[in-house]
Amino acid sequence: MVLLDVLRFGGFALALAVLVRRARQADGEQAVWRCHTAAVGVLLAAATALAVLGAAGVPARTAALVVSPSTLPACLLVYRGLSHYNRVHSATHRPADWAVGAGCAFAVAAAGNALLQGGWFPTASSGLELQLRLLVAGFVAVVLVTTLQVARSAGALRAPTPWALGASLAVLLVLQLHAALVPYGTLVRVGAAAAWVALALSLAWASRRGGVPRRTITTSRLTTTTTAFGALLAAVAVLVATTLTPGSGQLRWSVVWAGAAVASLGLRLHRLVRELVDHDRVRREATTDELTGLANRRAFAAGLEAATAAGGPLAVLLVDLDRFKEVNDRHGHATGDRLLQHVGRGFTGVLPAGGLLARLGGDEFAVLLRGASAAAAADTAARLVAVAVEHPLDGVHAVACSIGVASTDGAGTDGAGTDGEELLRRADAAMYVAKGRGGGVARHDAVADQRLRRRGDLSERLRAAFSGPGGAVREEFRVHHQPQVDVRTGAVTGVEAQLRWEHPVLGTLSPAEFVPLAAQRGLLGPLTAHLLRGATTDLAAWRADGHELRLSFAVSADQLGDPALLALLDDVVDAGTDPSRLAVGIAEACLSDDPERALLTCHQITARGIGLVIDGFGTGGSSLADLATLPATAVKVDRSFTARLLADPRTAAIVAGTVDLAHHLGLEVVADGVADTGTLQALAALGCDVTQGPLHAPPAPAADVRALLAAARAGSPAPRKAPVA
């Protein structure tokens, strides 16, 4: 038996040396070959122990019984190495773990015990020796099946290395089962030793041939799960059969191994269930809005794509909450979030069956209605508007909304066809129309679509104009001035500065066309800086000509909260502009957005000696309390009042009351939009101080204003140009 010990020791040592060298290579497969190296190391240690026991005179059968348990971890390590190989080269699957391999081996041992006890096969072994042989057979069977499965998945069944591994494992399996059935002899002992050495050398040979499979392994998770579930059923069947059939101690070992299999495989299946739950949660989170629990943009896009692919009538509603930003600014984001959740629940309650409601982001929602006509879609939109207004959060926080409706009959007769993106774009266009009307519902039409396209084009051109460092492109924005005339003397005492966009392709654009877009783009700051610096330059030039004028310009509500506005005013004053010659115009709506912040900024403006004018007085909805606390120096009567002054006695009474109230508060009154001498005379009779409008002059470049001033000084009328819309 010395030759057998030499065979074992030499073969294992040679395989170990090759595998150690392979495991040191950094190519992504270190874990594979480390496991195989450890397995061969365990076998080498077992061979050494057998040689020592044999030299000590221990009988070969006893020595084998003592050393046999070491083959179990060796088999598990080979199994683990194959699993790592699968992990490295798999595109779709996390490989089986220790629990699956051990559970299957325990199931094989349990089934073997049951078959032997049932008298299917005779046995020459018993007790621990039989159980060890059945366990080893079970683990070898698991490694054999795993080897063949990995080779098949990798397309390497015709390669020599899988066959070498499989052959050695098959021989081992047969010899282990033979040893359990017939008396243990020399032939079995020699054959088993040779098979273990062949397994080790096959692993070493595989490491030398390289580990890259012929194709990417595509084993699915279902394969491992099915194997584990089948082994679990087998183990449970053994338990049931053992319970129903009384017998000897072999049946008790069946229970032990079947119980171990159930525990191991149950652990794996429990992990699988948990993974499935996590996968379902991740899937739902990917298509669900976290705040409201509604569908999100991804889910809506998928639903819209499916609906358009199916054909038939279809409608899209795009919903935007009006003035939602004010809720966040005044009451905090927590209240804003609660309001979004509240609105989402309200919308869900009035949605027709089969409708899809999604939150696209921010304060924007979308509704998808399959099979809905244009009239049905408009009716749903009206219900959404009503539920938002009639059911405020906490009875206090009511919110209005603007809804755009676009529909298609699915046949293409309405021009929309079945293109979901086009339908969504049309709903967006209609929503902007609704917003422009002050809220409510608007259905898509060709005029609105053309308006939105122009708006989008202007927005992109505006972005491009300010995307660079501000050279020649910004020179397209020219400063124009509209003279303001003293009612008593008829002299020009000031100007209101405005911007005109002289685009080389689109022509001259009025502020009404591009200022709202600039506000959306966050470009009001640069525009205002460009306006004020150019206007104060003109003001200095007029002063050099001997004309002392006052310069006013308007700012938005957002700018009142921007520290850059005060910094800009300081810059122009430091550059030499007299602050008493400047006036900042604010709309009444600026006071309602954030009164405390607006009031603080207004006080900081007047503290610098700069005037403050309330533009469009009487149209912004502010209270008289705001007027009492605001440090204004003048109020401007809106052009909507001056236009009706002569035709409507009620309007005349309102203007008279405004003039009287302003004078009692020590404020100057400026009337905007004066277009005829009759209106001018009526305003003079009411005590108005200053007027501006097309009667005197339209907004014009600085050169035209200079000519007007020079003509007034000379006592002759100045040439007049047609106003720009």
ZAKE-136892 format. One record per residue (C-alpha): residue number from 0; y, z, x. Coordinates in Angstrom, 1 decimal. Layout:
N
  pos       y       z       x
  NUM       Y       Z       X
...
END
This chain:
725
  pos       y       z       x
    0     0.0     0.0     0.0
    1     2.3     0.0     3.1
    2     2.8    -3.7     2.6
    3     3.8    -3.1    -1.0
    4     6.4    -0.6     0.2
    5     7.7    -3.0     2.8
    6     7.9    -5.8     0.2
    7     9.9    -3.6    -2.1
    8    12.2    -2.1     0.5
    9    12.8    -5.4     2.3
   10    13.4    -7.4    -0.9
   11    15.8    -4.9    -2.4
   12    17.7    -4.5     0.9
   13    18.2    -8.2     1.4
   14    19.4    -8.7    -2.2
   15    21.7    -5.7    -1.9
   16    23.3    -7.1     1.3
   17    24.0   -10.4    -0.4
   18    25.4    -8.8    -3.6
   19    27.6    -6.4    -1.7
   20    29.2    -9.3     0.1
   21    29.6   -11.2    -3.2
   22    31.2    -8.2    -4.9
   23    33.9    -8.0    -2.3
   24    35.2   -11.5    -3.2
   25    38.4   -11.4    -5.3
   26    37.8   -14.2    -7.8
   27    37.8   -12.4   -11.1
   28    34.1   -11.7   -11.2
   29    34.1    -8.5    -9.1
   30    33.0    -6.3   -12.1
   31    30.0    -8.6   -12.7
   32    28.6    -8.4    -9.2
   33    29.4    -4.7    -8.8
   34    27.2    -3.9   -11.7
   35    24.4    -6.1   -10.3
   36    24.9    -4.5    -6.9
   37    24.6    -1.1    -8.4
   38    21.4    -2.1   -10.2
   39    19.8    -3.3    -7.0
   40    21.0    -0.2    -5.3
   41    19.2     2.0    -7.9
   42    16.0    -0.1    -7.4
   43    16.3     0.3    -3.6
   44    16.6     4.1    -4.0
   45    13.6     4.1    -6.3
   46    11.6     2.1    -3.8
   47    12.6     4.5    -1.0
   48    11.5     7.4    -3.2
   49     8.1     5.8    -3.9
   50     7.5     5.3    -0.2
   51     8.4     8.9     0.5
   52     6.2    10.2    -2.3
   53     3.3     8.0    -1.1
   54     3.7     9.2     2.5
   55     3.5    12.8     1.1
   56     0.2    12.1    -0.5
   57     1.3    11.9    -4.1
   58    -1.0     9.7    -6.2
   59     0.5     6.3    -6.9
   60     0.3     6.7   -10.7
   61     2.1    10.0   -10.5
   62     4.7     8.7    -8.1
   63     5.3     5.7   -10.4
   64     5.7     8.0   -13.4
   65     8.3    10.1   -11.5
   66    10.3     7.0   -10.3
   67    10.0     4.9   -13.5
   68    13.0     6.5   -15.2
   69    15.3     5.0   -12.5
   70    14.5     1.5   -13.8
   71    16.3     2.4   -17.1
   72    19.8     2.6   -15.5
   73    19.0    -0.4   -13.4
   74    18.3    -2.4   -16.6
   75    21.5    -1.1   -18.2
   76    23.5    -2.1   -15.1
   77    22.1    -5.7   -15.2
   78    22.9    -5.8   -18.9
   79    26.4    -4.6   -18.2
   80    26.9    -7.2   -15.5
   81    25.8   -10.0   -17.9
   82    28.3    -8.6   -20.5
   83    31.1    -8.6   -17.9
   84    30.2   -12.2   -17.1
   85    30.5   -13.1   -20.7
   86    33.9   -11.3   -20.8
   87    35.3   -13.2   -17.8
   88    34.3   -16.6   -19.2
   89    34.6   -16.1   -23.0
   90    37.5   -17.6   -24.9
   91    36.8   -15.9   -28.2
   92    34.8   -12.7   -27.8
   93    34.8    -9.2   -26.4
   94    31.2    -8.8   -25.2
   95    28.7    -6.2   -26.4
   96    29.0    -2.7   -24.8
   97    26.5    -0.1   -23.6
   98    25.9     1.1   -27.2
   99    24.5    -2.2   -28.4
  100    22.2    -2.7   -25.4
  101    20.9     0.9   -25.5
  102    20.5     0.8   -29.3
  103    18.5    -2.4   -29.2
  104    16.2    -0.9   -26.5
  105    15.7     2.3   -28.5
  106    14.8     0.1   -31.5
  107    12.2    -1.8   -29.5
  108    10.7     1.5   -28.3
  109    10.6     2.9   -31.8
  110     9.0    -0.3   -33.2
  111     6.4    -0.2   -30.4
  112     5.5     3.4   -31.2
  113     5.1     2.5   -34.9
  114     2.8    -0.4   -34.1
  115     0.6     1.6   -31.8
  116     0.3     4.5   -34.3
  117    -0.5     2.0   -37.0
  118    -3.5     0.9   -35.1
  119    -2.3    -2.6   -34.5
  120    -2.9    -2.3   -30.7
  121    -5.1     0.0   -28.7
  122    -3.4     2.1   -26.0
  123    -4.6     3.7   -22.8
  124    -1.5     5.7   -22.2
  125     0.0     8.7   -24.1
  126     2.8    11.2   -23.9
  127     5.7    10.7   -21.6
  128     4.0     8.0   -19.6
  129     3.7     5.8   -22.8
  130     7.3     6.5   -23.9
  131     8.6     5.6   -20.4
  132     6.7     2.3   -20.4
  133     7.9     1.5   -24.0
  134    11.5     2.4   -23.1
  135    11.4     0.2   -19.9
  136     9.9    -2.6   -21.9
  137    12.7    -2.2   -24.5
  138    15.4    -2.4   -21.9
  139    13.8    -5.3   -20.1
  140    13.5    -7.2   -23.4
  141    17.2    -6.6   -24.1
  142    18.2    -7.9   -20.6
  143    15.9   -10.9   -21.1
  144    17.4   -11.9   -24.4
  145    21.0   -11.3   -23.1
  146    20.3   -13.5   -20.1
  147    19.0   -16.4   -22.3
  148    21.9   -16.0   -24.7
  149    24.6   -16.1   -22.0
  150    22.9   -19.1   -20.3
  151    22.7   -21.0   -23.7
  152    26.4   -20.2   -24.5
  153    27.5   -21.4   -21.0
  154    25.4   -24.6   -21.3
  155    23.3   -23.5   -18.2
  156    19.8   -23.4   -19.7
  157    18.7   -26.1   -17.3
  158    20.1   -24.4   -14.3
  159    17.5   -22.7   -12.0
  160    19.1   -19.3   -11.7
  161    18.8   -18.4   -15.4
  162    15.2   -19.5   -15.3
  163    14.5   -17.4   -12.2
  164    16.1   -14.3   -13.9
  165    14.3   -15.0   -17.1
  166    10.9   -15.5   -15.5
  167    11.1   -12.3   -13.5
  168    12.2   -10.4   -16.6
  169     9.5   -11.9   -18.8
  170     6.8   -10.9   -16.2
  171     8.2    -7.4   -16.1
  172     8.1    -7.2   -19.9
  173     4.5    -8.4   -20.1
  174     3.4    -6.0   -17.3
  175     5.1    -3.0   -19.0
  176     3.4    -3.7   -22.3
  177     0.1    -4.3   -20.5
  178     0.5    -1.0   -18.7
  179     1.0     0.7   -22.1
  180    -2.1    -0.8   -23.5
  181    -4.7    -0.8   -20.7
  182    -5.4     1.6   -17.9
  183    -2.8     1.5   -15.1
  184    -4.3    -0.3   -12.1
  185    -3.4    -1.8    -8.7
  186    -2.9    -5.3   -10.1
  187    -0.3    -4.0   -12.6
  188     1.4    -1.9    -9.9
  189     1.6    -4.9    -7.4
  190     2.8    -7.3   -10.1
  191     5.5    -4.9   -11.3
  192     6.8    -4.4    -7.8
  193     6.9    -8.1    -7.2
  194     8.7    -8.8   -10.5
  195    11.3    -6.2    -9.7
  196    11.9    -7.7    -6.3
  197    12.0   -11.2    -7.8
  198    14.7    -9.9   -10.3
  199    16.8    -8.5    -7.4
  200    16.5   -11.7    -5.4
  201    17.3   -13.8    -8.4
  202    20.5   -11.9    -8.9
  203    21.3   -12.4    -5.2
  204    20.5   -16.2    -5.6
  205    22.8   -16.4    -8.6
  206    25.6   -14.8    -6.7
  207    25.3   -17.4    -3.9
  208    25.3   -20.3    -6.4
  209    28.7   -19.2    -7.9
  210    29.4   -17.8   -11.3
  211    31.4   -20.5   -13.0
  212    29.7   -21.7   -16.2
  213    29.4   -25.4   -17.1
  214    31.6   -24.8   -20.1
  215    33.7   -22.1   -21.6
  216    31.5   -19.5   -23.3
  217    32.3   -19.4   -27.0
  218    30.0   -16.6   -28.2
  219    31.5   -15.2   -31.4
  220    31.8   -11.6   -32.4
  221    29.4   -12.4   -35.2
  222    26.5   -12.9   -32.7
  223    26.8    -9.4   -31.4
  224    27.4    -7.9   -34.8
  225    24.3    -9.7   -36.3
  226    22.1    -8.5   -33.4
  227    23.3    -4.9   -33.7
  228    22.9    -5.0   -37.5
  229    19.4    -6.4   -37.2
  230    18.3    -3.8   -34.7
  231    19.8    -1.1   -36.9
  232    17.8    -2.3   -39.9
  233    14.7    -2.3   -37.8
  234    15.4     1.3   -36.6
  235    16.0     2.4   -40.2
  236    12.7     0.7   -41.3
  237    10.9     2.6   -38.6
  238    12.4     5.9   -39.9
  239    11.4     5.1   -43.4
  240     7.9     4.2   -42.4
  241     7.6     7.3   -40.3
  242     8.7     9.5   -43.2
  243     6.2     8.0   -45.6
  244     3.2     7.9   -43.2
  245     2.1    11.3   -41.7
  246     0.4    11.1   -38.4
  247     0.3    12.4   -34.8
  248     2.9    12.9   -32.1
  249     3.5     9.1   -31.6
  250     5.2     9.0   -35.0
  251     7.5    11.8   -33.9
  252     8.5     9.7   -30.8
  253     9.2     6.9   -33.2
  254    11.6     9.1   -35.0
  255    13.3    10.1   -31.8
  256    13.8     6.5   -30.6
  257    14.7     5.2   -34.0
  258    17.3     8.0   -34.4
  259    18.7     7.2   -31.0
  260    19.0     3.5   -32.0
  261    20.7     4.4   -35.3
  262    23.2     6.6   -33.5
  263    24.0     4.0   -30.8
  264    24.2     1.0   -33.1
  265    26.0     3.0   -35.8
  266    28.7     3.8   -33.2
  267    29.1     0.1   -32.5
  268    29.2    -0.9   -36.2
  269    31.8     1.9   -36.8
  270    33.9     0.4   -34.0
  271    33.5    -3.0   -35.6
  272    34.7    -1.7   -39.0
  273    37.7    -0.1   -37.3
  274    38.5    -3.4   -35.5
  275    38.3    -5.2   -38.8
  276    40.7    -2.7   -40.4
  277    43.1    -3.0   -37.5
  278    42.8    -6.8   -37.7
  279    43.6    -6.8   -41.4
  280    46.5    -4.5   -40.8
  281    48.0    -6.7   -38.1
  282    47.5    -9.8   -40.3
  283    49.3    -8.1   -43.2
  284    52.1    -6.9   -40.9
  285    52.5   -10.4   -39.6
  286    53.3   -11.7   -43.1
  287    55.0    -8.6   -44.6
  288    58.6    -7.4   -44.3
  289    58.4    -3.9   -42.8
  290    61.4    -2.5   -44.7
  291    60.8    -3.8   -48.3
  292    57.0    -4.5   -48.3
  293    57.8    -8.0   -49.6
  294    56.6   -11.2   -48.0
  295    58.5   -12.1   -44.8
  296    59.9   -15.5   -43.6
  297    56.5   -16.5   -42.1
  298    54.7   -15.8   -45.4
  299    57.3   -17.7   -47.4
  300    57.2   -20.7   -45.0
  301    53.4   -20.8   -45.4
  302    53.6   -20.5   -49.2
  303    56.3   -23.2   -49.4
  304    54.1   -25.5   -47.2
  305    51.1   -24.9   -49.4
  306    53.0   -25.5   -52.6
  307    54.6   -28.8   -51.4
  308    51.2   -30.0   -50.2
  309    49.7   -29.3   -53.6
  310    52.4   -31.3   -55.3
  311    53.8   -30.7   -58.8
  312    57.1   -29.1   -60.0
  313    58.5   -26.6   -57.6
  314    61.7   -24.5   -57.3
  315    63.3   -22.5   -54.5
  316    65.9   -19.8   -55.0
  317    67.9   -18.5   -52.1
  318    69.5   -15.2   -52.7
  319    72.3   -13.6   -50.7
  320    73.7   -10.1   -51.5
  321    77.5   -10.2   -51.6
  322    79.5    -7.7   -49.5
  323    76.4    -6.0   -48.3
  324    78.0    -5.4   -45.0
  325    80.5    -3.1   -46.6
  326    77.7    -0.8   -47.8
  327    76.4    -0.6   -44.3
  328    79.9     0.0   -42.9
  329    80.9     2.6   -45.5
  330    77.7     4.5   -46.2
  331    75.5     3.8   -43.1
  332    72.5     1.7   -42.4
  333    70.1     4.2   -44.0
  334    71.8     3.6   -47.4
  335    71.9    -0.1   -46.8
  336    68.1    -0.1   -46.1
  337    67.5     1.9   -49.3
  338    69.6    -0.6   -51.2
  339    67.5    -3.5   -49.9
  340    64.4    -1.7   -51.0
  341    65.9    -1.0   -54.4
  342    67.0    -4.6   -54.9
  343    63.6    -5.9   -53.8
  344    61.8    -3.7   -56.4
  345    64.3    -4.9   -59.1
  346    63.7    -8.6   -58.2
  347    60.0    -8.1   -58.3
  348    60.2    -6.6   -61.8
  349    61.8    -9.8   -63.3
  350    59.9   -12.3   -61.3
  351    57.6   -14.7   -63.3
  352    53.9   -14.5   -62.8
  353    52.8   -16.4   -59.7
  354    56.3   -16.3   -58.2
  355    56.6   -15.4   -54.5
  356    59.5   -13.1   -53.5
  357    60.3   -12.8   -49.8
  358    63.0   -11.2   -47.6
  359    64.0   -13.7   -45.0
  360    66.1   -11.2   -43.0
  361    69.3    -9.2   -43.3
  362    70.5    -9.3   -47.0
  363    68.9   -12.7   -47.7
  364    65.9   -13.1   -50.1
  365    64.0   -16.2   -51.3
  366    61.9   -17.0   -54.3
  367    59.3   -19.7   -54.6
  368    58.4   -20.8   -58.2
  369    55.4   -23.1   -58.6
  370    55.3   -25.3   -61.7
  371    58.8   -24.3   -62.7
  372    61.3   -26.7   -64.1
  373    65.0   -26.7   -63.1
  374    65.9   -24.9   -66.3
  375    63.2   -22.2   -65.8
  376    64.4   -21.7   -62.2
  377    68.0   -21.3   -63.3
  378    66.9   -18.7   -66.0
  379    65.0   -16.7   -63.3
  380    68.1   -16.8   -61.1
  381    70.2   -15.4   -63.9
  382    67.8   -12.6   -64.4
  383    68.0   -11.8   -60.7
  384    71.7   -11.6   -60.8
  385    71.6    -9.4   -63.8
  386    69.1    -6.9   -62.4
  387    71.1    -6.5   -59.2
  388    74.3    -5.6   -61.1
  389    72.9    -3.6   -64.0
  390    70.7    -1.3   -61.9
  391    72.7     0.1   -59.1
  392    71.1     2.4   -56.5
  393    71.7     6.1   -57.3
  394    73.9     4.9   -60.2
  395    76.7     4.1   -57.7
  396    75.8     1.4   -55.2
  397    75.8    -1.8   -57.3
  398    75.5    -5.2   -55.6
  399    76.3    -8.7   -56.7
  400    74.5   -11.7   -55.4
  401    74.9   -15.4   -54.9
  402    71.9   -17.6   -55.7
  403    71.3   -21.2   -54.8
  404    68.7   -23.1   -56.8
  405    66.9   -26.3   -55.8
  406    64.0   -27.8   -57.6
  407    61.8   -30.9   -57.5
  408    59.4   -32.5   -60.0
  409    57.0   -33.2   -57.1
  410    56.9   -36.9   -57.9
  411    60.0   -37.8   -55.8
  412    62.0   -39.1   -58.8
  413    64.7   -36.5   -58.1
  414    65.0   -37.4   -54.4
  415    63.6   -34.2   -53.1
  416    60.0   -35.4   -52.9
  417    57.6   -32.7   -51.6
  418    59.5   -31.8   -48.4
  419    59.7   -28.0   -48.4
  420    62.3   -27.9   -45.6
  421    64.6   -30.2   -47.6
  422    64.1   -28.1   -50.7
  423    65.1   -25.0   -48.8
  424    68.1   -26.7   -47.2
  425    69.3   -27.7   -50.7
  426    68.9   -24.2   -52.0
  427    71.0   -23.0   -49.0
  428    73.7   -25.6   -49.8
  429    73.8   -24.4   -53.5
  430    73.9   -20.8   -52.4
  431    77.1   -21.4   -50.4
  432    78.6   -23.1   -53.4
  433    77.9   -19.9   -55.4
  434    79.4   -17.8   -52.7
  435    82.5   -19.9   -52.8
  436    82.8   -19.3   -56.5
  437    82.7   -15.6   -56.0
  438    79.0   -15.1   -56.7
  439    76.5   -16.0   -59.4
  440    74.2   -19.0   -59.6
  441    74.7   -22.5   -58.5
  442    72.3   -25.4   -58.7
  443    72.1   -28.0   -56.0
  444    74.0   -31.2   -56.5
  445    75.1   -34.2   -54.3
  446    78.7   -33.0   -53.9
  447    77.6   -29.5   -52.8
  448    75.1   -31.1   -50.4
  449    77.8   -33.3   -48.8
  450    80.1   -30.3   -48.6
  451    77.4   -28.2   -46.8
  452    76.6   -31.0   -44.4
  453    80.3   -31.3   -43.5
  454    80.5   -27.5   -43.1
  455    77.5   -27.6   -40.8
  456    79.0   -30.4   -38.8
  457    82.4   -28.6   -38.5
  458    80.6   -25.4   -37.5
  459    78.8   -27.1   -34.6
  460    82.0   -28.9   -33.5
  461    83.8   -25.6   -33.6
  462    81.1   -23.9   -31.4
  463    81.3   -26.8   -29.0
  464    85.1   -26.5   -28.8
  465    84.9   -22.9   -27.6
  466    81.6   -23.0   -25.7
  467    83.3   -24.0   -22.4
  468    86.0   -22.3   -20.3
  469    88.7   -23.6   -22.7
  470    90.3   -26.6   -21.1
  471    91.3   -29.8   -22.9
  472    89.1   -29.2   -25.9
  473    91.0   -26.2   -27.0
  474    94.2   -28.2   -26.8
  475    92.9   -29.9   -30.0
  476    94.1   -26.7   -31.8
  477    97.8   -27.1   -32.1
  478   100.3   -24.5   -33.2
  479   102.4   -25.3   -36.3
  480   105.2   -23.3   -37.8
  481   106.5   -23.0   -41.4
  482   110.1   -21.9   -41.5
  483   111.1   -18.9   -43.5
  484   114.6   -19.0   -45.1
  485   117.0   -16.2   -46.0
  486   117.7   -16.5   -49.8
  487   121.3   -15.3   -49.5
  488   122.5   -17.4   -46.5
  489   120.0   -20.3   -46.5
  490   119.5   -19.9   -42.8
  491   116.1   -20.1   -41.1
  492   115.4   -16.5   -40.0
  493   111.7   -16.8   -39.1
  494   108.5   -18.8   -39.0
  495   104.9   -18.3   -39.9
  496   102.6   -19.6   -37.2
  497    99.4   -21.4   -38.2
  498    96.8   -23.5   -36.4
  499    95.9   -27.2   -37.1
  500    92.8   -28.7   -35.6
  501    93.7   -32.2   -34.4
  502    90.1   -33.5   -33.9
  503    89.8   -36.9   -32.3
  504    87.2   -38.0   -34.8
  505    87.8   -36.0   -38.0
  506    91.6   -36.1   -37.8
  507    93.9   -33.1   -38.6
  508    92.2   -30.2   -40.3
  509    93.9   -27.3   -42.1
  510    93.1   -23.7   -41.4
  511    91.3   -23.5   -44.8
  512    88.7   -25.9   -43.4
  513    87.8   -24.2   -40.1
  514    89.0   -20.6   -40.1
  515    86.2   -19.3   -42.4
  516    83.7   -21.0   -40.1
  517    85.4   -19.5   -37.1
  518    85.0   -16.1   -38.7
  519    81.2   -16.7   -39.2
  520    80.9   -17.8   -35.5
  521    82.9   -14.8   -34.2
  522    85.6   -17.1   -32.9
  523    88.7   -15.6   -34.7
  524    89.6   -13.6   -31.6
  525    89.9   -16.7   -29.3
  526    91.6   -18.7   -32.1
  527    94.2   -15.9   -32.7
  528    94.8   -15.5   -29.0
  529    95.4   -19.3   -28.7
  530    97.7   -19.2   -31.7
  531    99.8   -16.2   -30.6
  532   100.3   -17.3   -27.0
  533   101.3   -20.7   -28.0
  534   103.6   -19.4   -30.8
  535   105.4   -16.9   -28.5
  536   106.0   -19.7   -26.0
  537   107.7   -21.6   -28.7
  538   109.6   -18.5   -29.8
  539   110.9   -18.1   -26.3
  540   112.1   -21.7   -26.2
  541   114.0   -21.4   -29.4
  542   115.6   -18.2   -28.2
  543   116.8   -20.1   -25.1
  544   118.4   -22.6   -27.5
  545   120.2   -19.7   -29.2
  546   118.0   -19.2   -32.2
  547   116.8   -15.7   -32.8
  548   113.8   -16.0   -35.1
  549   111.0   -13.7   -36.3
  550   107.4   -14.8   -35.8
  551   104.6   -13.8   -38.2
  552   100.9   -14.7   -38.1
  553    97.9   -13.6   -40.1
  554    94.8   -11.7   -39.0
  555    91.5   -11.0   -40.8
  556    89.9    -7.7   -41.9
  557    87.4    -8.0   -39.0
  558    90.2    -8.3   -36.5
  559    91.8    -5.1   -37.7
  560    88.8    -3.3   -36.4
  561    88.7    -5.2   -33.1
  562    90.5    -3.4   -30.2
  563    91.1    -6.9   -28.8
  564    93.9    -7.4   -31.3
  565    96.0    -4.5   -30.0
  566    95.3    -5.7   -26.5
  567    96.5    -9.2   -27.3
  568    99.7    -7.8   -28.9
  569   100.3    -5.7   -25.7
  570    99.8    -8.8   -23.6
  571   102.4   -10.9   -25.3
  572   104.9    -8.0   -25.4
  573   104.4    -7.4   -21.7
  574   105.0   -11.2   -21.1
  575   108.5   -10.8   -22.5
  576   108.3   -11.1   -26.3
  577   110.5    -8.7   -28.2
  578   108.1    -6.7   -30.5
  579   110.8    -6.5   -33.2
  580   110.5   -10.3   -33.4
  581   106.8   -10.1   -34.2
  582   105.1    -9.5   -37.6
  583   101.3    -9.2   -38.3
  584   100.2   -10.4   -41.7
  585    97.2    -8.8   -43.4
  586    95.6    -9.5   -46.7
  587    95.2    -6.8   -49.3
  588    91.4    -7.2   -49.0
  589    91.6    -5.9   -45.5
  590    92.4    -2.5   -47.0
  591    89.4    -2.4   -49.3
  592    86.8    -3.2   -46.6
  593    87.3    -0.1   -44.4
  594    90.5     1.7   -45.4
  595    90.5     4.3   -42.7
  596    90.0     1.9   -39.8
  597    92.4    -0.6   -41.3
  598    95.1     2.1   -41.8
  599    94.7     3.4   -38.2
  600    95.1    -0.1   -36.7
  601    98.2    -0.8   -38.9
  602    99.8     2.4   -37.7
  603    99.1     1.4   -34.1
  604   100.7    -2.0   -34.7
  605   103.9    -0.6   -36.2
  606   104.1     2.1   -33.5
  607   104.6    -0.8   -31.0
  608   107.7    -1.9   -33.0
  609   105.9    -4.8   -34.5
  610   106.3    -5.6   -38.2
  611   103.5    -5.5   -40.8
  612   103.4    -7.9   -43.8
  613   101.0    -7.6   -46.7
  614   100.1   -11.2   -47.4
  615    99.2   -12.4   -50.9
  616   100.4    -9.2   -52.6
  617    99.0    -8.7   -56.0
  618    95.8   -10.7   -55.5
  619    93.7    -8.4   -53.3
  620    93.0    -5.5   -55.8
  621    94.4    -2.7   -53.6
  622    95.8     0.3   -55.3
  623    99.4     1.5   -55.3
  624    98.2     4.5   -53.2
  625    97.3     2.0   -50.4
  626   100.8     0.6   -50.6
  627   102.3     4.1   -50.3
  628   100.3     5.0   -47.2
  629   100.4     1.7   -45.5
  630   103.2     1.4   -42.9
  631   104.2    -2.1   -44.1
  632   107.6    -3.6   -43.4
  633   107.4    -6.5   -45.9
  634   105.3    -7.9   -48.7
  635   104.6   -11.5   -49.4
  636   104.3   -12.7   -53.0
  637   101.4   -15.0   -53.3
  638   102.0   -18.7   -54.0
  639    99.9   -18.4   -57.3
  640   102.7   -16.2   -58.7
  641   105.6   -18.4   -57.5
  642   104.0   -21.5   -58.9
  643   103.9   -20.0   -62.5
  644   107.2   -18.1   -62.2
  645   109.2   -20.5   -64.5
  646   106.5   -21.3   -67.0
  647   105.0   -17.8   -67.6
  648   107.2   -14.8   -68.6
  649   104.4   -12.4   -67.8
  650   104.2   -13.7   -64.2
  651   108.0   -13.5   -63.9
  652   107.8    -9.9   -65.0
  653   105.1    -9.1   -62.4
  654   107.2   -10.7   -59.7
  655   110.3    -8.8   -60.8
  656   108.3    -5.5   -60.7
  657   107.0    -6.4   -57.3
  658   110.4    -7.0   -55.9
  659   111.8    -3.8   -57.4
  660   108.9    -1.7   -56.2
  661   109.1    -3.2   -52.7
  662   112.8    -2.6   -52.4
  663   112.4     1.0   -53.6
  664   109.9     1.5   -50.7
  665   112.3    -0.1   -48.2
  666   110.2    -3.3   -47.8
  667   111.4    -6.8   -47.5
  668   110.1    -9.4   -50.0
  669   108.9   -12.8   -48.9
  670   107.9   -15.4   -51.5
  671   105.4   -18.0   -50.5
  672   104.8   -21.5   -51.9
  673   108.4   -22.3   -53.1
  674   108.4   -26.0   -54.1
  675   111.5   -26.6   -56.1
  676   115.1   -25.4   -56.5
  677   114.5   -23.9   -59.9
  678   111.9   -21.5   -58.5
  679   114.2   -20.7   -55.6
  680   117.1   -19.8   -57.9
  681   114.8   -17.6   -60.1
  682   113.6   -15.8   -57.0
  683   117.2   -15.3   -55.8
  684   118.1   -13.8   -59.2
  685   115.2   -11.4   -59.0
  686   116.4   -10.2   -55.6
  687   113.8   -11.8   -53.3
  688   114.9   -11.7   -49.7
  689   113.0   -14.6   -47.9
  690   111.3   -17.7   -49.1
  691   109.0   -20.3   -47.6
  692   107.3   -23.4   -48.9
  693   107.4   -27.2   -49.1
  694   111.0   -27.0   -50.6
  695   112.3   -25.9   -47.1
  696   109.7   -27.5   -44.8
  697   105.9   -27.8   -44.4
  698   104.2   -26.4   -41.4
  699   105.2   -28.5   -38.4
  700   104.9   -28.6   -34.6
  701   107.5   -26.7   -32.5
  702   109.4   -29.9   -31.8
  703   110.0   -30.6   -35.5
  704   111.1   -27.0   -36.0
  705   113.5   -27.3   -33.1
  706   115.0   -30.5   -34.7
  707   115.3   -28.6   -38.0
  708   117.2   -25.8   -36.4
  709   119.5   -28.1   -34.5
  710   120.2   -30.0   -37.7
  711   121.0   -26.8   -39.6
  712   123.4   -25.8   -36.9
  713   125.1   -29.2   -36.9
  714   125.3   -29.1   -40.7
  715   123.1   -32.2   -41.3
  716   119.7   -32.4   -43.0
  717   116.7   -32.6   -40.6
  718   114.1   -35.3   -40.9
  719   111.1   -34.1   -43.0
  720   107.4   -34.9   -42.6
  721   104.7   -34.9   -45.2
  722   102.8   -31.7   -45.3
  723    99.3   -31.5   -44.0
  724    96.8   -30.4   -46.6
END
